[in-house]
């Protein structure tokens, strides 16, 4: 597969995605620091472009799996929270 630069609209969508990931990570870190969350948060801050760039090129036939710092991939692959299992968010493909 040959990589092509994104269109203006695609580039703006990627920027928006990176900003959403950063906002989520900032909020998750703040929740932990302020005592609103327990456990640990393995933040993805500074790595937003990785998930965004990879997921921007996914097709409906592709799957994403992550076991560590997966928040960015879930957001970039257009997944959304739909519930909780043992206190952790469950994601599904939209």
C-alpha angles and dihedrals in degrees: 000000000000117000117232127192113255122255119252089263091048092049091050090049089052092050090050090050092051090050091050091050091049092048091050092049092047091050093047091050092048092049090054094046092048093050096249091118131043129213121023138314117212096205125213094205111147094019099077094113092059096061092037094052094045096043093045087069098046121119129207088263093060127090130205123212126179132170101179129037091356097153093095093050092048092051096042093049088056096250120149135202113264105168146322137274117190089342095307124112118253116215131205133186113258 
